Amino acid sequence: MARRTFVYGAAILLGANIINRLLGFAYQYLIMTNIGGEAYGLFNMVFPIYMLALVITTAGIPLAIAKMISEEVSLGHLSNAQSILRLSLMLLSFSGAIVSIILYFLSPYLATRIFSDPRVINAFLICTPAIFVVSISSVFRGYFQGLQNMVPTAVSQIFEQIIRVAIGYTASLRLLQNSVEWAAAGLALGMLAGELVGLLSIVFQYQRSKSKVSQDNSSSTYSSRQILKSLWKLAYPVTLGRLLATGLSSLDAIIIPLRLQAAGYSAREAVTLFGQLGGSAFTLLTFPSVFTFALATSLVPAISEAATRRQLNVVRARSAEAIRLTILIGIPCLIILFYFSHPLTSFFKSSEIAPILQILALGGICSYIQQTTTGILQGLGKVQLPVIHSIVAAIIRIPALIYLTGLPQWGLRGTAWTYVLGYFIMAVLNLLAISRYTGMPLDLQRFVLQPIFAGVGMLLVFQFLDPFFRGNLIGYPLEFLVGIVVYGIILLFNGGVSFNDLRRLPWIGKYLPL
C-alpha cells in the first residue's frame, strides 16, 4: 500500500504541476509579449528577497511537519499528528505576521540600499503580506504531505495559479499605462491574490477531512516542548539550506545585472536581459521539474516511513527508482530544449536568449537529479547534507559567476555555465551521499547509458524530421511526439524501461496485458 501511495502521490502532484506549468507558460508568454522583459526583470529582482524572508519565517518547519506526521501516522498515533499541526500553525502564524510587518516598514530602505533599481519598491510592498499567507498555507501542505495525501496540495496549487495568472496579467496590463514599475507591482498583486486563494482552498479541504483524520480519541503523548524540540531538530538544517539557496538567488539578482553593466550593457539593458533569463530561459528549463518536484515531495514521507520501519531494502529500491525516473524523463525534455531552443525562446519574444538556454540544457539533468536526491536525503533524515553540498557548490560557483558574467565576450553565457557547474557539483555530492548511507548501487548502465542511447535516437529523429516541419507551428508538437515515441521504443528494446515499469504507472498500468 505504501508503494501505491508513493506512486499515486507523485502522480497527483505531477498532474497539478503540469497544469500549473502550462498556465505559467501562458502567463510568461503574455508578460513577455505584452508587458515586457523590463517589468518582469523588476519583479524578478524582488522575488528572491521575498523568498528569503519566507524561508526565515517558515524555518523549514513544513518539511519537518511532513516527516514527523508521517512517522506518527505510520505508528498509529493520530492524536500526536494533530498536536503537531496545531502547534506549528500557531508558531508560523506568529512568525509570518511579525516578518511581514517588519519587511513592510523596512521596504523603502531595502529598495534604495539593497536593490540595484529603486523602482522595485511598489512590487516589494505588495509582496510583504503574502509572507503571512504562505506561512499558514505551508503548515497545511506539510500536514497533508505527511499523510501522503497530495490531493489538497494539488488542488490549492491549481487554484493559486489560476488566480495569479488572471489577476497578475490583468493588473499589470492596466498599470503599465502608468509606468513599468507599476506593471511589476501588478505582477506582485497577482501573486498575493493567488496565495490567498490557495490558502482558502487548502483550509476548506482540511475542514472537510478533519473528522476522518481525527477519529483517534486518545490524548497526545507529546508535550509542546517535545514537539518544538523535534521540529527544530529537523527544521534548522533545512532552514540553513533554503536560506542559502534563496540567499544565493538574491545574490544572483544583485550580481547579474551589475556584472552585465560591467560587461558593457546599460542599466536598462541589464535588467531586461535578467528578466529574459528568468522569464524565458529558466521558465523553459524548469518545466520538466514539475516531475522532480512532485517526486521529491512524495519521497520525503515515503522514504521516512520506510526508514522508520528499518526497511533499508525499500529505501534503496525507492531511491533508485526515483533517480532513474528523473533521468528517463529529464533527458528527452532537455534534448527538446536544446534542439528547439530558438523557436521556444522566440515564443517568449526572447530569441536572443536561445544560446543561453542551450548551455543550461546541457546541465539541466543535474538540476533535476539534485532536486530528487535532496528529497531522498531529507526523507532519510540527512537534512544537513544538502546544505553542506550547497555551500561547496556556492564557494566554487559565485566567484566564477562574478568573473565570467563581467567579461564582454561572455556575459550571460558565463552566467549559464556557472549555473551548470553548480548543478553538477550538487548532483554528484548528493548521489555519493545516498550511495554511502543506503548502499544503493550507482548503476551506470540503467542511470546513464540506456537513457543516453535512447536520447541519441531521439535526436536523430529530430535531425531527419526538422527540415520538413521547420517553421510550422503544428509541426513542432508532431516532432516532439514522434521523438518521444522513438525514445520510449528504444528504451523498451535496450532494457531501460520494462513492461513491469509500465504496469506500475497510475491509471495506465492496469490496462496493460500481464
Secondary structure, DSSP 8 states (H G I E B T S, - for coil): -HHHHHHHHHHHHHHHHHHHHHHHHHHHHHIIIII-HHHHHHHHHHHHHHHHHHHHHHTTHHHHHHHHHHHHHHTT-HHHHHHHHHHHHHHHHHHHHHHHHHHHHHHHHHHHHTSS-GGGHHHHHHHHHHHHHHHHHHHHHHHHHHTT--HHHHHHHHHHHHHHHHHHHHHHHHHTTT-HHHHHHHHHHHHHHHHHHHHHHHHHHHHHHHHHHT---S--S--HHHHHHHHHHHHHHHHHHHHHHHHHHHHHHHHHHHHHHHTT--HHHHHHHHHHIIIIIHHHHTTTHHHHHHHHHHHHHHHHHHHHTT-HHHHHHHHHHHHHHHHHHHHHHHHHHHHTHHHHHHHTT-GGGHHHHHHHHHTHHHHHHHHHHHHHHHHTT-THHHHHHHHHHHHHHHHHHHHHHTSTTTTHHHHHHHHHHHHHHHHHHHHHHHHHHH-----HIIIIIHHHHHHHHHHHHHHHHHHHHTT-TTHHHHHHHHHHHHHHHHHHHHTSS-HHHHHTSTTTGGGS--
